[in-house]
């Protein structure tokens, strides 16, 4: 089980490291979602099922952008790596014995990579703080629509498309189009701030 978990995180970390243009990948995903909405489906029920799948995929694209952008920048910039270790509550409070300080320092980047790869980047409350404290990037003040969309995605993926009350979560093509617009605005706000800050790569 431990080996399977290690292989999963290694493969996830590799995929993240190869995504050198996360914003481009995100925009391509949004375009593909929009194009999928134009496909003809046999009936209304299948159309609703398709809409729920596309809705969940949209949130996944947002999460991929947030994770790949953050992790690649932190792991390839010594200053950001240090800031991440010093400001993240989980990392900065880890125990360190003096006798292990040199071996720990040698494996620091790998330790941080493992930690960041394990995070759920649709946990916007935590990710918001990390982006602000490490990258000096501020999320929009009003993220209510995105939070609601993440909650809807949770019901779709983890509850079979039903709410806690057991009712089917209604998602239409119009809802997917609205989500695409909301996510593009959100991610564009982040990207604009990142472009304004020089990125020093150590790779």
Long-range contacts (C-beta under 8 A, 24 or more apart in sequence): 9-114, 9-117, 9-118, 12-117, 13-71, 13-113, 13-114, 13-117, 16-67, 16-68, 16-71, 16-72, 16-117, 17-72, 17-75, 19-64, 19-68, 19-72, 20-72, 22-64, 22-65, 22-68, 22-69, 22-72, 23-65, 23-69, 23-187, 23-191, 25-61, 25-64, 25-65, 25-68, 26-61, 26-62, 26-64, 26-65, 26-187, 27-184, 29-57, 29-58, 29-61, 29-64, 30-58, 30-61, 30-180, 30-183, 30-184, 33-57, 33-58, 33-61, 33-176, 33-180, 34-177, 34-180, 37-173, 37-176, 37-177, 47-173, 48-170, 48-171, 48-172, 49-161, 51-171, 51-172, 51-173, 51-175, 51-176, 52-156, 52-161, 52-169, 52-171, 53-156, 54-176, 55-149, 55-152, 55-153, 55-156, 55-171, 55-175, 55-176, 55-179, 56-153, 56-156, 56-157, 58-149, 58-153, 58-176, 58-179, 58-180, 58-183, 59-122, 59-149, 59-150, 59-153, 59-179, 59-183, 60-153, 61-183, 62-122, 62-146, 62-183, 62-186, 62-187, 63-120, 63-121, 63-122, 64-121, 65-187, 66-121, 66-122, 66-127, 66-131, 66-190, 67-116, 67-117, 67-119, 67-121, 69-190, 69-194, 70-116, 70-121, 70-127, 70-130, 70-131, 70-134, 70-135, 71-113, 71-116, 71-117, 73-135, 73-194, 73-199, 74-112, 74-116, 74-134, 75-109, 75-112, 75-113, 75-116, 76-201, 76-202, 76-203, 77-199, 77-200, 77-201, 77-202, 78-200, 78-202, 79-200, 80-134, 80-135, 81-108, 81-109, 81-112, 83-133, 83-134, 84-112, 84-116, 84-130, 84-134, 85-112, 87-130, 87-133, 87-134, 88-115, 88-130, 88-133, 88-134, 90-115, 91-115, 122-150, 122-153, 124-150, 131-190, 135-193, 135-194, 135-197, 136-193, 136-197, 137-190, 137-193, 137-194, 138-193, 139-186, 139-189, 139-190, 140-185, 140-186, 140-189, 143-186, 145-182, 146-182, 146-183, 146-186, 149-179, 149-182, 149-183
